[in-house]
Amino acid sequence: MTDRPDSYIPPYDYYLLAGSRVFYHGESIWRKRGTRDWLLIATIAGTGRIGYGLGSVDIGPGEWILLSPGAAHDYGISPGAEAWEIRWAHFIPRPYWLEWMAWPEISPGLRHLRIGSDVCIPMNDLFDCLIRHFSSGLPGGEMHAMAMLEEIFLKCAQIWQEGQPEYDQQIENIAAYVEANLQSPIGVADLCHVAGTTKGRIVTLIREEFGLSPRAYVESRRMAFAKHQLDHTSFSISEISELVGYSTPFHFSRRFHEIVGVSPRQYRKRDEI
């Protein structure tokens, strides 16, 4: 990835640049050091892929992405998709917008917001109107576009705040289920059932809240519980491996060493003189 040439970087003598694009097979944007402005991307149709340090996430209609200054730009059509249609805006925000832009982070500098189906079309229409004003060439066109961008962020803040109670309950249900079932296999389907949502939404929820994939999140909780047992009980490594759902002590010890950096036995003895 580091050998990829950087895509075009916009000039910096502006407050706003906006437009639309459809990505087709193999098309992508890569800017290793990002840009000095912010970038807003709204998916209109199809499926896109947003890359970040730990991996990538697919986004579809109704999902909006916000990239902060300096964050790497790694986005394009998702493998297997026919097309990915977006609206985009590079911009310098007014200072009082920043609190409206505090969306959940998937990774540092990469923020994500899901727009509900009831407001998706009006929000897309507002973005289209922004682009028309920006592209009009008329006096005041850019200022009108900036005013619409301000309205977009204000509405996004309202959407995020209104969706927070449901979001919190879903995260609470997921966390409680994982903690209660560390001894058993836990799949994405199980998490979908307890949260009452789809696989794609589960991936997004856990990524936004914990910065991990569902599998990595479950394993992180297994390891946290294992460390607690090593610190506070005299259970054997074999017994602890069963408590945290590993098929064999060998598998548990290998994964513990890969994640924690020492073996379970070394971890338990770390404070001994």
N, C-alpha and C positions, 0 to 999 in steps of 0.2 A: 504493500500500500504506500510506503514512503517513497517509492520510486515513481509514482504517478506524477505527471506534470500538473501544475496548478491550473485550474480553470481561470477564465477571465475574472479579474477583480475590478469592481466598479470604481470610478474616480471618487474623490472625496470633497468635491465642491458643491455639495447639495445637502438638503435635509431629507429628501425622499426620492427614491426611484421605485417604480412599480410596474408590474406587467403580468403576463400569463404565459404559460408554456405547457406543452404536452411532450412528455418523455416517451420514447419508444425503445424497443429492445436494445439493451446494452448502453443506453445513454445515461450519463451521470455527471455530477459536479463534484470536484475535489479541490479544496483549498486547505492546505495543511495548517496554516495559521489563521484561517478564517478571514474576517475583514474587520475594519475599525468601526463599523456600524453594527446595528442590529438587523436581523433578517427574520421576517415573518413568512411562513409558508402555510397555505391552506389547501388541503386536498379537496378537489371538486369531484373527481371520478378516478376509477382505477386504484391501483395499489403502488405505493412508493416504499422505498427502503431508506431509513435514516441510520447511518453508521455512527458509532462513537467508540470510545476507548475499549470498552468491554465486549463489544459485539455490534448488533444492529437490531432494529425493530421495524416491522412493517406498519404502515399507516394507510388508512383508507378514507373514504368520504366522511366529512364531519370531524376529522382529526386535524388539529392545527399545531404547528411546530414553531418555536421561537428560539433562535440562536443568538447568544450574546456576543459582544465584541471579543475577538481572539479565539473563540471556540472553532475547532476544525469544522469545515463544511464537507460532509461526505454523504451525498444523497443522490438518488436516482430511481429509476423504475425497479420494482421488486422482481427478482428472477421468476419467470413463469407468467408474469402479468403481460397483457397486450399493450397497455398504455397507462400512463399516470398523468392526469391533468391537474395543474396547480395554479394558484394565484400567489404572487410573491411581492414583497415590499422590502427593500433596503431602506433604512431610515435612521435618523438621529432623534431620539425621543425627547419630548419636553420633560423637564425634571420631575414634574408631578405625576407623569405616567408610570414611573417605575414601580410604585406600589400596586398598580393595576396589572403589571407584567410579571408579578411574582407567582407564576404558574408552577405546578409540580415539576421537579427536575428528574429526568431520566438518568442524566449524568451531568457533571459540572458543565454549565454553559448551554445545555440542551434541555429545553422546557417543552412540555406537551399539555394540550388541553383538548378534551373531547367535547364537541358542540352537539347538543341534543338534537334529535331529528325534528323537533317542533320549531327550532330556530335556525336550523342549518341553511335552509333556502334563503331566508331574509339576510342572514349574515353573508352568504355568498354574493347575494345581490348588492349588499353594501360595499363589499370588496370590489365588485365589478364597477360600481359607480365611482369609487375611489380611482380606479385605473382610468376610467373615461375622463375624469377631471384632470388627472395628472397628464394624460396624453393629449389633451385638447389644444394646448398651445395658446389658450386664451389668457388674458390678464387675470391674475388671481387663481389660475387653475391649480397650481401647486398648493396654495394656501387652503383652497377648498378640499383638496385631497388630504392634506394634513388634518383638517378638521374631521374628515370622515374616518381617518385612521385613529384619531382620538376617540371617536364614538365607538369604533370597533373594540378598542382596549377597555373602554368603560363597560361595554356589554359583556365582554369576555370575563371581566372581574365579577360581574353580577352572576354569570353562568357558573363560574367556579364556586362562588360563595353559596349559591342556591343548591349546588350539587354536593356540598361538603358533608351534610349529615348522612346521606346515602353512602358516600365514599367511606366515611369513617366507620359506618356499621359493617360494610363489606370487609374492610381491613381487619376490624375487630373479630369478625366471624372466622376469617382465614387464619389469623394468628392463634385464636383459641383452639381451632380444630387441629392445627399443626402441633401445638404444645400438648394436646391431649392424645395424640396418636403417633408420637415419635417412635414407638415400638413397632409400628405397622408400616407397610408400604403406603406411600402417599403420592398419588398422581394428580396431574392437572385436572382430570375429570372430577376427582374428589373435591378439589378446591372450587371448581365451577359450581358444584352442587351446593356447597355450604354458603357460597357467596351469591348464588342465584344469578349467575351471569355467564358469559361466553368465554371460550378459551382465549380469544384475542384480548378481551377485556381483563381477564385474570393476569395475563402477561404484563399488560400496561399498568394495572393496579400495583402489582408487586414491584415492578421496575420503578414506578414513581415513588413509592413509599420506602423501599429498602435498597434500591439501586442494584437489584439482583434479578436473575431469572427465577421462575418458580422452583426449579430443581435446586439451584444454588441457595435460595432462601431456606428451603426445607433442610438441606444439609447443614447450613449454618446454625440452625436451631438444634439439630442433632449434636453438633460439635459443642455448642454452648452448654447443653445439658450434660454431655459427657465430661466436659471440663469441671462442671459443678460436682459431679459424682467423684471424679478423681481428687478434687480438693476436699470434699466433706464426708466421704464415706470410705469404707475399707473394701468395697465391692471389687472383685477381681476384674481384670481386663475383659475376660470372657463374659462375665455378668453384665458389665457396662455395655459391651457390644450388642447384647440382646436388648437391653433397655432402650437403645437408640436405633434399633431396627436394622442392624447389619447382619448379613447371613452368616458370616464367620468372624472370629476375632482377628484373623489375618487381614481380611478386607477392611475391617474397622481400623486396625492399626495403620494400614497403608494409607487410607484416606486421611486419618488424623495427622499423620506425619506430613502429607502433601499440603494440608490446609494450615495446620498450626506451626509446622516447622520442626517439631520434635515428635518422638514416639509417645504414646500414652504413658509408658513406664518412665521415660525421661521427664515428661511433664509433671508427673506425680512426685518425682524426686528432686525437682528443680530447686526447692528451698532447703534441702538437707545440706548440712555442713559436711 
